[in-house]
């Protein structure tokens, strides 16, 4: 299943992608008299449940213009809404650590972003006054169960689904002190979406292509198989110390090709657009702007 959020009546509603259509889950549930989670929070906390019920919802919704809308006409929201925690993993691709001039870590390097950083697909990202803005294509995953001290072998069972994300970074702020937070957690610096793809459609998160284009020029082209720490290892490591809750988001590091690792270091400026595509999770594009 491919869930999303879309703008309706001034709020973000839960939707389901079906071909080129977006199913309004609340409207379809009401019309068909079906009891399914109708909000993002209810979905990630309660789980998907019986997939056949969702298939029945889609089938019924496609027969009703009130429940189904053309995808291209919708204003997408972020694929995740108000997570309790956003945990990020740094230096998790070997070649990226090399290009950054840093040692290969022995344990996952963790830092945080917050709700203020989450942005929607297509949303302009305000970089007013910032000098060294960089892109980072990253696989994100969303937890589906409360998770504490889980083994690597059982860790993937706790994942609700996966998303495409861009860990936008301001390098001058990131390295101003020994703490990365300031350069990472700026407003809008975590676009995520367009879809939250359920885990059953991603049988192996360590075998996904991961690519990024700056203004149409390929800059990052790798595979999640190059991660130093796998998704399962990341979950197990974090949960040893921090309880992960349904809806928590973890972003898993970026492959080589970032501006920081290039000789020219032409940082992103107003009007630059970065597009990320990971496996079959969908494309995410955002444009930098000033004065938004």
Backbone as CSV, one residue per row, in Angstrom:
resi,resn,N_x,N_y,N_z,CA_x,CA_y,CA_z,C_x,C_y,C_z
1,UNK,0.831,-1.188,0.000,0.000,0.000,0.000,0.878,1.255,0.000
2,UNK,0.372,2.280,-0.688,1.091,3.548,-0.745,0.195,4.631,-0.166
3,UNK,0.499,5.011,1.062,-0.262,6.057,1.719,0.391,7.406,1.455
4,UNK,-0.401,8.457,1.605,0.079,9.820,1.405,-0.818,10.755,2.182
5,UNK,-0.439,12.020,2.250,-1.352,13.037,2.766,-1.547,14.084,1.678
6,UNK,-2.747,14.649,1.640,-3.054,15.661,0.638,-3.915,16.751,1.271
7,UNK,-3.837,17.948,0.688,-4.512,19.112,1.247,-5.986,19.107,0.860
8,UNK,-6.842,19.221,1.874,-8.279,19.307,1.653,-8.893,20.110,2.780
9,UNK,-9.655,21.130,2.425,-10.320,21.982,3.413,-9.334,22.549,4.426
10,UNK,-8.154,22.922,3.926,-7.159,23.560,4.771,-6.391,22.638,5.693
11,UNK,-6.545,21.337,5.536,-5.862,20.381,6.404,-5.316,19.236,5.560
12,UNK,-4.390,18.494,6.141,-3.840,17.341,5.448,-4.667,16.099,5.787
13,UNK,-5.179,15.443,4.755,-5.996,14.250,4.907,-5.212,13.022,4.461
14,UNK,-5.602,11.880,4.985,-4.962,10.626,4.616,-5.485,10.145,3.276
15,UNK,-4.564,9.785,2.397,-4.937,9.271,1.092,-4.232,7.969,0.779
16,UNK,-4.742,7.282,-0.226,-4.154,6.054,-0.742,-3.942,6.217,-2.237
17,UNK,-2.771,5.861,-2.704,-2.515,5.929,-4.144,-3.002,4.659,-4.820
18,UNK,-3.735,4.832,-5.917,-4.146,3.702,-6.754,-3.997,4.131,-8.198
19,UNK,-2.995,3.578,-8.873,-2.641,4.020,-10.228,-2.414,5.532,-10.205
20,UNK,-3.192,6.296,-10.985,-3.014,7.748,-11.021,-4.061,8.466,-10.178
21,UNK,-4.721,7.719,-9.297,-5.777,8.278,-8.469,-5.353,8.336,-6.998
22,UNK,-5.952,9.291,-6.278,-5.794,9.382,-4.832,-7.149,9.104,-4.194
23,UNK,-7.187,8.093,-3.359,-8.413,7.754,-2.639,-8.438,8.535,-1.331
24,UNK,-9.504,9.297,-1.111,-9.732,9.986,0.156,-10.227,8.936,1.153
25,UNK,-9.367,8.551,2.084,-9.683,7.433,2.975,-10.901,7.739,3.841
26,UNK,-10.978,8.945,4.393,-12.112,9.285,5.245,-13.425,9.259,4.470
27,UNK,-13.425,9.893,3.289,-14.646,9.935,2.479,-15.071,8.541,2.050
28,UNK,-14.096,7.718,1.652,-14.421,6.364,1.210,-14.933,5.512,2.365
29,UNK,-14.307,5.663,3.519,-14.734,4.913,4.692,-16.163,5.259,5.073
30,UNK,-16.481,6.548,5.046,-17.839,6.981,5.385,-18.867,6.455,4.388
31,UNK,-18.529,6.560,3.107,-19.490,6.185,2.077,-19.714,4.688,2.024
32,UNK,-18.654,3.935,2.266,-18.751,2.479,2.157,-19.083,1.807,3.486
33,UNK,-19.091,2.589,4.545,-19.391,2.020,5.852,-18.328,1.065,6.353
34,UNK,-17.069,1.364,6.031,-15.964,0.494,6.430,-15.174,1.132,7.566
35,UNK,-14.731,0.310,8.501,-13.945,0.804,9.621,-12.466,0.550,9.360
36,UNK,-11.786,1.596,8.883,-10.343,1.566,8.683,-9.776,2.829,9.312
37,UNK,-8.474,2.859,9.637,-7.880,4.092,10.157,-8.024,5.210,9.120
38,UNK,-8.521,6.364,9.556,-8.818,7.439,8.608,-7.909,8.650,8.760
39,UNK,-6.995,8.592,9.724,-6.010,9.655,9.888,-4.621,9.044,9.895
40,UNK,-3.621,9.870,9.666,-2.248,9.376,9.668,-1.885,8.781,11.023
41,UNK,-2.213,9.485,12.112,-1.875,8.994,13.443,-2.518,7.641,13.722
42,UNK,-3.798,7.517,13.392,-4.503,6.250,13.628,-3.883,5.125,12.813
43,UNK,-3.423,5.439,11.627,-2.829,4.429,10.756,-1.538,3.881,11.341
44,UNK,-0.598,4.779,11.689,0.712,4.302,12.139,0.644,3.701,13.538
45,UNK,-0.305,4.146,14.341,-0.421,3.592,15.695,-1.208,2.290,15.717
46,UNK,-2.164,2.163,14.806,-2.990,0.962,14.787,-2.540,-0.095,13.814
47,UNK,-1.689,0.290,12.869,-1.218,-0.660,11.873,-2.156,-0.781,10.683
48,UNK,-1.664,-1.368,9.628,-2.446,-1.512,8.402,-3.574,-2.527,8.573
49,UNK,-3.260,-3.614,9.276,-4.276,-4.657,9.442,-4.418,-5.512,8.198
50,UNK,-5.632,-5.877,7.890,-5.928,-6.767,6.779,-5.833,-5.994,5.456
51,UNK,-4.861,-6.351,4.640,-4.668,-5.643,3.372,-5.864,-5.796,2.445
52,UNK,-6.580,-6.900,2.563,-7.736,-7.101,1.695,-8.827,-6.066,1.963
53,UNK,-8.900,-5.568,3.195,-9.869,-4.523,3.514,-9.540,-3.232,2.774
54,UNK,-8.258,-2.908,2.701,-7.848,-1.714,1.973,-8.103,-1.876,0.477
55,UNK,-7.877,-3.075,-0.027,-8.147,-3.324,-1.442,-9.639,-3.176,-1.745
56,UNK,-10.472,-3.618,-0.810,-11.914,-3.465,-0.975,-12.314,-1.989,-0.914
57,UNK,-11.633,-1.234,-0.032,-11.897,0.203,0.063,-11.545,0.901,-1.251
58,UNK,-10.385,0.566,-1.804,-9.955,1.177,-3.067,-10.943,0.837,-4.180
59,UNK,-11.324,-0.432,-4.257,-12.250,-0.865,-5.309,-13.565,-0.089,-5.242
60,UNK,-14.092,0.071,-4.029,-15.333,0.818,-3.880,-15.165,2.299,-4.154
61,UNK,-14.038,2.855,-3.739,-13.798,4.287,-3.907,-13.650,4.669,-5.369
62,UNK,-13.049,3.790,-6.153,-12.826,4.106,-7.562,-14.128,4.255,-8.349
63,UNK,-15.214,3.782,-7.768,-16.518,3.917,-8.417,-17.240,5.204,-8.017
64,UNK,-16.601,5.990,-7.127,-17.243,7.204,-6.625,-16.352,8.417,-6.834
65,UNK,-16.786,9.411,-7.620,-15.973,10.615,-7.831,-15.780,11.429,-6.562
66,UNK,-16.641,11.236,-5.567,-16.498,11.964,-4.312,-15.356,11.425,-3.462
67,UNK,-14.937,10.208,-3.731,-13.907,9.555,-2.916,-12.562,9.456,-3.621
68,UNK,-12.525,9.740,-4.890,-11.334,9.479,-5.696,-11.001,10.702,-6.538
69,UNK,-9.716,11.092,-6.569,-9.305,12.315,-7.250,-8.042,12.050,-8.074
70,UNK,-7.866,12.814,-9.136,-6.655,12.697,-9.940,-5.435,13.108,-9.114
71,UNK,-4.427,12.260,-9.136,-3.232,12.530,-8.340,-2.564,13.839,-8.752
72,UNK,-2.498,14.106,-10.033,-1.786,15.293,-10.508,-2.452,16.590,-10.071
73,UNK,-3.704,16.523,-9.643,-4.421,17.729,-9.217,-4.297,17.991,-7.722
74,UNK,-3.636,17.097,-6.985,-3.600,17.217,-5.534,-2.356,17.951,-5.051
75,UNK,-2.526,18.671,-3.955,-1.391,19.265,-3.254,-0.969,18.300,-2.155
76,UNK,0.191,17.687,-2.337,0.651,16.687,-1.391,1.152,17.340,-0.110
77,UNK,0.911,16.661,1.001,1.554,17.016,2.252,2.735,16.092,2.478
78,UNK,3.446,16.266,3.602,4.527,15.329,3.926,3.982,13.914,4.074
79,UNK,4.805,12.933,3.782,4.365,11.544,3.913,4.218,11.142,5.374
80,UNK,4.842,11.899,6.288,4.681,11.660,7.724,4.224,12.956,8.380
81,UNK,3.424,12.837,9.417,2.864,13.995,10.104,3.197,13.914,11.598
82,UNK,3.811,14.966,12.118,4.042,15.119,13.561,4.631,13.892,14.254
83,UNK,5.750,13.384,13.778,6.354,12.256,14.500,6.848,12.690,15.873
84,UNK,6.809,11.779,16.820,7.307,12.082,18.167,8.815,12.264,18.155
85,UNK,9.506,11.464,17.341,10.959,11.566,17.220,11.370,11.487,15.753
86,UNK,12.395,12.247,15.407,13.059,12.119,14.104,14.533,11.896,14.395
87,UNK,15.002,10.684,14.151,16.389,10.316,14.428,17.112,10.104,13.107
88,UNK,18.291,10.697,13.009,19.061,10.659,11.766,20.376,9.934,11.990
89,UNK,20.829,9.246,10.957,22.103,8.532,11.005,23.073,9.218,10.056
90,UNK,24.211,9.617,10.572,25.224,10.277,9.745,26.307,9.309,9.312
91,UNK,26.952,9.633,8.208,28.122,8.876,7.741,27.837,7.388,7.618
92,UNK,26.719,7.045,6.993,26.321,5.641,6.943,26.567,4.982,5.597
93,UNK,27.230,5.676,4.678,27.692,5.059,3.437,29.212,5.235,3.396
94,UNK,29.909,4.160,3.077,31.373,4.207,3.149,31.960,5.303,2.261
95,UNK,31.476,5.384,1.032,32.047,6.357,0.113,31.736,7.794,0.534
96,UNK,30.586,7.999,1.194,30.269,9.340,1.687,31.203,9.733,2.823
97,UNK,31.503,8.797,3.718,32.448,9.097,4.798,33.809,9.472,4.221
98,UNK,34.211,8.772,3.175,35.496,9.070,2.531,35.479,10.458,1.921
99,UNK,34.409,10.795,1.172,34.368,12.114,0.529,34.282,13.246,1.550
100,UNK,33.726,12.949,2.742,33.622,13.950,3.797,34.910,14.070,4.599
101,UNK,35.882,13.184,4.316,37.154,13.225,5.016,37.047,12.771,6.462
102,UNK,36.091,11.861,6.746,35.873,11.384,8.104,36.101,9.886,8.183
103,UNK,36.421,9.418,9.366,36.675,8.000,9.563,35.378,7.199,9.459
104,UNK,35.507,5.950,9.002,34.353,5.049,8.989,33.945,4.796,10.432
105,UNK,32.698,5.088,10.809,32.310,4.931,12.212,32.198,3.466,12.624
106,UNK,32.492,3.212,13.898,32.345,1.872,14.449,30.939,1.620,14.965
107,UNK,30.208,2.692,15.257,28.820,2.621,15.689,28.050,3.697,14.948
108,UNK,26.737,3.551,14.805,25.954,4.582,14.116,26.117,5.952,14.769
109,UNK,26.298,6.958,13.932,26.386,8.351,14.379,24.973,8.932,14.331
110,UNK,24.435,9.309,15.480,23.044,9.752,15.560,22.939,11.239,15.856
111,UNK,21.933,11.869,15.253,21.571,13.243,15.581,20.071,13.386,15.339
112,UNK,19.544,14.571,15.621,18.100,14.764,15.543,17.703,15.848,14.558
113,UNK,16.511,15.671,14.001,15.731,16.763,13.439,14.411,16.784,14.203
114,UNK,13.560,17.770,13.884,12.320,17.918,14.626,11.180,18.194,13.651
115,UNK,9.969,18.330,14.181,8.810,18.544,13.315,8.934,19.783,12.438
116,UNK,9.627,20.807,12.938,9.774,22.039,12.147,10.530,21.799,10.845
117,UNK,11.325,20.725,10.795,12.126,20.438,9.600,11.338,19.715,8.516
118,UNK,10.233,19.098,8.886,9.505,18.275,7.919,8.831,19.151,6.871
119,UNK,9.012,18.795,5.612,8.447,19.547,4.488,7.792,18.583,3.511
120,UNK,6.902,19.131,2.701,6.136,18.338,1.752,6.844,18.244,0.403
121,UNK,6.522,17.245,-0.393,6.991,17.217,-1.778,6.532,18.485,-2.493
122,UNK,7.426,19.080,-3.252,7.087,20.291,-4.001,7.137,21.570,-3.206
123,UNK,7.307,21.466,-1.901,7.363,22.672,-1.069,8.672,23.406,-1.290
124,UNK,8.605,24.739,-1.435,9.812,25.543,-1.538,10.496,25.610,-0.178
125,UNK,11.822,25.519,-0.183,12.605,25.504,1.050,13.329,26.840,1.186
126,UNK,13.018,27.562,2.244,13.574,28.898,2.466,15.013,28.791,2.969
127,UNK,15.964,29.313,2.181,17.372,29.287,2.573,17.919,30.705,2.714
128,UNK,17.048,31.636,3.048,17.448,33.031,3.211,18.628,33.160,4.177
129,UNK,19.690,33.832,3.735,20.843,34.113,4.582,21.785,32.948,4.796
130,UNK,21.527,31.809,4.176,22.367,30.630,4.361,23.382,30.521,3.223
131,UNK,24.604,30.094,3.555,25.698,30.163,2.589,26.119,28.823,2.013
132,UNK,25.949,27.728,2.765,26.498,26.442,2.335,25.430,25.356,2.427
133,UNK,24.416,25.479,1.586,23.285,24.558,1.624,23.566,23.356,0.726
134,UNK,23.403,22.172,1.287,23.738,20.929,0.606,22.526,19.997,0.610
135,UNK,22.504,19.058,-0.314,21.453,18.045,-0.410,21.974,16.720,0.117
136,UNK,21.058,15.824,0.544,21.424,14.475,0.944,20.234,13.541,0.702
137,UNK,20.277,12.788,-0.373,19.246,11.784,-0.635,19.324,10.696,0.427
138,UNK,18.183,10.375,1.057,18.205,9.393,2.143,16.938,8.544,2.178
139,UNK,17.121,7.263,2.484,16.009,6.381,2.776,15.515,6.656,4.190
140,UNK,14.212,6.879,4.323,13.590,7.043,5.640,12.691,5.850,5.922
141,UNK,12.556,5.508,7.192,11.556,4.512,7.557,10.771,4.994,8.769
142,UNK,9.553,4.472,8.889,8.627,4.860,9.946,8.321,3.630,10.793
143,UNK,8.456,3.775,12.093,8.201,2.655,12.995,6.699,2.376,13.098
144,UNK,6.369,1.093,13.234,4.974,0.698,13.349,4.620,0.092,14.689
145,UNK,5.638,-0.167,15.532,5.386,-0.751,16.848,6.318,-0.118,17.869
146,UNK,5.873,-0.112,19.135,6.794,0.273,20.198,7.926,-0.758,20.249
147,UNK,9.150,-0.256,20.243,10.297,-1.145,20.070,11.374,-0.815,21.093
148,UNK,11.738,-1.802,21.880,12.775,-1.649,22.896,13.638,-2.897,22.908
149,UNK,14.923,-2.705,22.721,15.916,-3.785,22.769,15.545,-4.945,21.844
150,UNK,15.274,-4.630,20.602,14.943,-5.662,19.634,16.225,-6.201,19.003
151,UNK,16.223,-7.458,18.653,17.378,-8.052,17.981,17.424,-7.602,16.527
152,UNK,18.588,-7.716,15.936,18.728,-7.404,14.510,17.807,-8.303,13.687
153,UNK,17.704,-9.561,14.066,16.912,-10.538,13.319,15.430,-10.172,13.294
154,UNK,14.924,-9.532,14.344,13.497,-9.221,14.442,13.175,-7.756,14.172
155,UNK,14.188,-6.957,13.903,14.003,-5.503,13.843,13.096,-5.061,12.697
156,UNK,13.232,-5.644,11.525,12.437,-5.190,10.377,10.944,-5.441,10.570
157,UNK,10.600,-6.367,11.445,9.181,-6.632,11.724,8.505,-5.439,12.393
158,UNK,9.294,-4.519,12.925,8.762,-3.370,13.656,8.529,-2.162,12.757
159,UNK,8.902,-2.254,11.491,8.808,-1.114,10.566,7.420,-1.065,9.938
160,UNK,6.794,0.112,9.962,5.519,0.296,9.266,5.745,0.461,7.768
161,UNK,6.682,1.339,7.398,6.904,1.579,5.978,8.106,2.466,5.726
162,UNK,8.322,2.758,4.442,9.515,3.457,3.974,9.142,4.658,3.116
163,UNK,10.037,5.665,3.128,9.807,6.910,2.382,11.106,7.385,1.741
164,UNK,10.938,8.230,0.761,12.045,9.001,0.195,12.191,10.294,0.989
165,UNK,13.435,10.697,1.267,13.642,11.948,2.000,14.910,12.642,1.534
166,UNK,15.029,13.906,1.934,16.206,14.721,1.616,16.660,15.407,2.901
167,UNK,17.781,14.968,3.418,18.349,15.543,4.640,19.145,16.795,4.267
168,UNK,18.427,17.887,3.970,19.094,19.132,3.593,19.948,19.613,4.760
169,UNK,21.139,20.114,4.442,22.100,20.501,5.477,22.737,21.845,5.141
170,UNK,23.029,22.601,6.188,23.788,23.852,6.024,25.155,23.615,6.651
171,UNK,26.161,23.456,5.796,27.441,22.930,6.259,28.196,23.893,7.183
172,UNK,28.082,25.193,6.964,28.792,26.125,7.846,28.245,26.011,9.266
173,UNK,26.934,25.953,9.395,26.318,25.816,10.710,26.575,24.430,11.296
174,UNK,26.575,23.420,10.431,26.768,22.050,10.905,28.107,21.881,11.616
175,UNK,29.140,22.523,11.082,30.482,22.318,11.619,30.991,23.525,12.407
176,UNK,30.082,24.441,12.758,30.477,25.610,13.542,30.968,25.186,14.915
177,UNK,30.358,24.139,15.460,30.791,23.592,16.750,30.922,22.084,16.582
178,UNK,31.047,21.373,17.668,31.138,19.917,17.580,29.786,19.241,17.469
179,UNK,28.714,20.027,17.458,27.357,19.489,17.432,26.708,19.830,16.091
180,UNK,26.195,18.817,15.390,25.648,19.015,14.047,24.263,19.658,14.030
181,UNK,23.582,19.712,15.160,22.156,20.015,15.199,21.770,21.280,14.444
182,UNK,22.480,22.374,14.676,22.074,23.661,14.113,22.027,23.627,12.588
183,UNK,22.979,22.938,11.974,23.025,22.889,10.518,22.097,21.872,9.897
184,UNK,21.441,21.075,10.732,20.584,20.004,10.236,19.098,20.247,10.459
185,UNK,18.751,20.944,11.544,17.360,20.991,11.998,16.651,22.287,11.646
186,UNK,17.092,22.974,10.605,16.443,24.213,10.207,15.033,23.939,9.677
187,UNK,14.218,24.974,9.655,12.847,24.840,9.158,12.843,24.311,7.724
188,UNK,12.054,23.268,7.491,11.876,22.740,6.144,13.019,21.900,5.627
189,UNK,13.977,21.563,6.473,15.179,20.871,5.999,15.051,19.349,5.986
190,UNK,13.806,18.826,6.038,13.588,17.395,5.826,12.342,17.164,4.975
191,UNK,12.417,17.455,3.681,11.321,17.035,2.793,11.209,15.517,2.827
192,UNK,9.962,15.020,2.833,9.766,13.575,2.926,8.485,13.185,2.201
193,UNK,8.568,12.188,1.344,7.415,11.758,0.558,7.861,11.416,-0.873
194,UNK,6.934,11.298,-1.787,5.514,11.611,-1.659,4.694,10.539,-0.949
195,UNK,5.238,9.301,-0.858,4.443,8.188,-0.344,5.090,7.581,0.890
196,UNK,4.251,7.024,1.738,4.679,6.117,2.802,4.301,4.720,2.325
197,UNK,5.307,3.968,1.901,5.093,2.657,1.287,5.213,1.582,2.365
198,UNK,4.180,0.782,2.524,4.173,-0.200,3.602,5.284,-1.236,3.421
199,UNK,5.733,-1.769,4.555,6.917,-2.621,4.567,6.772,-3.869,3.710
200,UNK,5.549,-4.345,3.505,5.370,-5.549,2.698,5.791,-5.335,1.248
201,UNK,5.836,-4.054,0.801,6.256,-3.758,-0.563,7.761,-3.500,-0.665
202,UNK,8.461,-3.562,0.467,9.917,-3.359,0.480,10.535,-4.544,1.218
203,UNK,10.597,-5.703,0.569,11.079,-6.906,1.256,12.540,-6.822,1.682
204,UNK,13.333,-6.008,0.970,14.754,-5.884,1.314,15.174,-4.417,1.222
205,UNK,15.163,-3.694,2.343,15.567,-2.284,2.295,17.045,-2.085,2.004
206,UNK,17.804,-3.159,1.972,19.236,-3.057,1.638,19.507,-3.343,0.166
207,UNK,18.475,-3.271,-0.644,18.664,-3.461,-2.091,17.778,-2.493,-2.855
208,UNK,17.973,-1.205,-2.577,17.203,-0.151,-3.239,18.154,0.831,-3.912
209,UNK,17.894,1.151,-5.153,18.670,2.210,-5.792,18.364,3.526,-5.081
210,UNK,19.355,4.417,-5.014,19.168,5.720,-4.391,19.893,6.760,-5.241
211,UNK,19.108,7.703,-5.786,19.651,8.668,-6.738,19.180,10.080,-6.402
212,UNK,19.976,11.050,-6.823,19.597,12.448,-6.640,20.084,13.288,-7.798
213,UNK,19.243,14.252,-8.212,19.549,15.134,-9.337,19.468,16.594,-8.896
214,UNK,20.513,17.366,-9.167,20.496,18.809,-8.945,20.202,19.488,-10.270
215,UNK,19.049,20.137,-10.350,18.631,20.813,-11.583,18.723,19.885,-12.792
216,UNK,18.387,18.615,-12.580,18.380,17.632,-13.664,19.696,16.917,-13.885
217,UNK,20.750,17.329,-13.194,22.066,16.680,-13.333,22.233,15.631,-12.237
218,UNK,22.521,14.394,-12.622,22.686,13.339,-11.637,23.881,13.653,-10.734
219,UNK,23.658,13.617,-9.438,24.715,13.897,-8.476,24.979,12.717,-7.542
220,UNK,23.936,11.989,-7.209,24.084,10.829,-6.336,23.488,9.611,-7.043
221,UNK,24.228,8.524,-7.047,23.786,7.319,-7.751,24.415,6.119,-7.058
222,UNK,23.649,5.495,-6.188,24.194,4.421,-5.369,23.102,3.402,-5.077
223,UNK,23.335,2.604,-4.055,22.384,1.584,-3.638,22.467,1.456,-2.120
224,UNK,21.333,1.158,-1.498,21.331,1.035,-0.044,22.162,-0.148,0.451
225,UNK,22.578,-1.014,-0.449,23.471,-2.116,-0.068,24.823,-1.607,0.412
226,UNK,25.133,-0.334,0.127,26.419,0.248,0.524,26.376,0.851,1.930
227,UNK,25.233,0.739,2.609,25.167,1.244,3.984,26.166,0.522,4.881
228,UNK,26.769,1.258,5.787,27.647,0.652,6.782,26.821,-0.125,7.796
229,UNK,25.751,0.497,8.270,24.820,-0.141,9.207,23.470,-0.295,8.520
230,UNK,22.958,-1.509,8.488,21.697,-1.786,7.815,20.527,-1.191,8.598
231,UNK,19.375,-1.149,7.951,18.165,-0.674,8.633,17.926,-1.493,9.902
232,UNK,18.041,-2.807,9.804,17.817,-3.673,10.966,18.824,-3.383,12.076
233,UNK,20.073,-3.170,11.712,21.098,-2.871,12.720,20.846,-1.516,13.367
234,UNK,20.385,-0.554,12.579,20.082,0.777,13.124,18.958,0.686,14.150
235,UNK,17.894,-0.037,13.817,16.768,-0.178,14.739,17.218,-0.851,16.030
236,UNK,17.967,-1.924,15.895,18.430,-2.655,17.069,19.316,-1.770,17.940
237,UNK,20.194,-1.016,17.310,21.118,-0.143,18.056,20.365,0.952,18.794
238,UNK,19.498,1.662,18.098,18.763,2.752,18.744,17.905,2.214,19.883
239,UNK,17.202,1.111,19.627,16.254,0.596,20.614,16.940,0.025,21.847
240,UNK,18.238,-0.180,21.770,18.973,-0.608,22.952,18.984,0.489,24.013
241,UNK,18.886,1.741,23.555,19.005,2.883,24.465,17.764,3.772,24.499
242,UNK,17.022,3.807,23.395,15.871,4.703,23.258,14.692,3.881,22.753
243,UNK,13.566,3.975,23.436,12.373,3.286,22.968,11.840,3.977,21.723
244,UNK,11.685,3.222,20.664,11.092,3.735,19.436,9.592,3.492,19.476
245,UNK,8.830,4.488,19.041,7.382,4.443,19.128,6.755,4.471,17.747
246,UNK,5.518,3.993,17.602,4.851,4.055,16.306,4.820,5.480,15.772
247,UNK,5.217,5.630,14.519,5.264,6.951,13.894,6.608,7.620,13.966
248,UNK,7.513,7.140,14.816,8.868,7.702,14.835,9.529,7.495,13.477
249,UNK,10.318,8.479,13.073,10.972,8.458,11.763,12.483,8.357,11.953
250,UNK,13.103,7.503,11.166,14.566,7.401,11.144,15.032,7.571,9.705
251,UNK,15.997,8.466,9.503,16.605,8.593,8.176,18.015,8.040,8.250
252,UNK,18.443,7.365,7.200,19.489,6.353,7.314,20.831,6.712,6.684
253,UNK,21.047,7.988,6.356,22.328,8.380,5.798,22.277,8.547,4.291
254,UNK,23.296,9.213,3.773,23.320,9.545,2.338,24.529,8.945,1.643
255,UNK,24.379,8.576,0.375,25.514,8.075,-0.398,26.405,9.216,-0.881
256,UNK,27.514,8.895,-1.549,28.415,9.949,-2.029,27.757,10.795,-3.106
257,UNK,28.375,11.965,-3.321,27.908,12.874,-4.358,27.412,14.203,-3.830
258,UNK,27.476,14.400,-2.510,27.021,15.671,-1.946,28.000,16.787,-2.310
259,UNK,27.514,18.015,-2.211,28.341,19.164,-2.595,29.583,19.242,-1.728
260,UNK,29.458,18.930,-0.446,30.592,19.016,0.472,31.775,18.183,-0.002
261,UNK,31.526,17.115,-0.744,32.590,16.242,-1.209,33.147,16.596,-2.573
262,UNK,32.610,17.641,-3.199,33.045,18.029,-4.539,34.138,19.089,-4.472
263,UNK,34.987,19.134,-5.504,36.047,20.137,-5.537,35.489,21.542,-5.736
264,UNK,34.444,21.686,-6.588,33.944,23.028,-6.892,33.128,23.646,-5.758
265,UNK,32.447,22.814,-4.979,31.644,23.273,-3.841,30.735,24.452,-4.195
266,UNK,29.963,24.274,-5.261,28.961,25.274,-5.637,27.686,24.954,-4.867
267,UNK,27.507,25.599,-3.728,26.393,25.317,-2.838,25.062,25.686,-3.476
268,UNK,23.985,25.063,-3.014,22.674,25.369,-3.562,22.271,26.805,-3.228
269,UNK,21.630,27.434,-4.195,21.167,28.807,-4.036,19.706,28.889,-4.477
270,UNK,19.138,30.069,-4.345,17.747,30.287,-4.721,17.494,29.818,-6.153
271,UNK,16.441,29.039,-6.340,16.075,28.535,-7.666,16.582,27.145,-7.955
272,UNK,17.561,26.664,-7.183,18.052,25.304,-7.376,17.017,24.290,-6.901
273,UNK,16.907,23.192,-7.642,15.951,22.147,-7.303,16.682,20.821,-7.158
274,UNK,16.314,20.065,-6.115,16.914,18.739,-5.943,15.812,17.691,-5.927
275,UNK,16.045,16.615,-6.694,15.091,15.525,-6.819,15.730,14.237,-6.331
276,UNK,15.004,13.506,-5.486,15.485,12.245,-4.929,14.547,11.121,-5.371
277,UNK,15.139,9.989,-5.763,14.350,8.794,-6.093,15.014,7.591,-5.444
278,UNK,14.222,6.825,-4.679,14.746,5.643,-4.004,13.880,4.447,-4.374
279,UNK,14.486,3.464,-5.027,13.760,2.254,-5.411,12.435,2.576,-6.053
280,UNK,11.377,1.946,-5.549,10.028,2.169,-6.069,9.209,3.067,-5.138
281,UNK,9.888,3.884,-4.325,9.197,4.677,-3.308,8.688,6.020,-3.829
282,UNK,9.012,6.370,-5.052,8.539,7.627,-5.613,9.593,8.715,-5.611
283,UNK,9.377,9.742,-6.456,10.308,10.864,-6.572,9.871,12.022,-5.679
284,UNK,10.879,12.669,-5.086,10.679,13.807,-4.192,11.474,14.980,-4.744
285,UNK,10.807,16.098,-5.030,11.493,17.270,-5.573,11.146,18.517,-4.757
286,UNK,12.181,19.335,-4.493,11.995,20.591,-3.772,12.934,21.644,-4.328
287,UNK,12.458,22.878,-4.337,13.215,24.009,-4.862,13.583,24.957,-3.744
288,UNK,14.837,25.447,-3.782,15.298,26.396,-2.789,14.781,27.801,-3.131
289,UNK,14.422,28.552,-2.112,13.907,29.905,-2.333,14.404,30.834,-1.246
290,UNK,14.139,32.112,-1.403,14.478,33.124,-0.391,13.226,33.889,-0.022
291,UNK,13.106,34.191,1.240,12.016,35.047,1.699,10.664,34.394,1.719
292,UNK,10.616,33.051,1.820,9.319,32.345,1.828,8.556,32.625,3.120
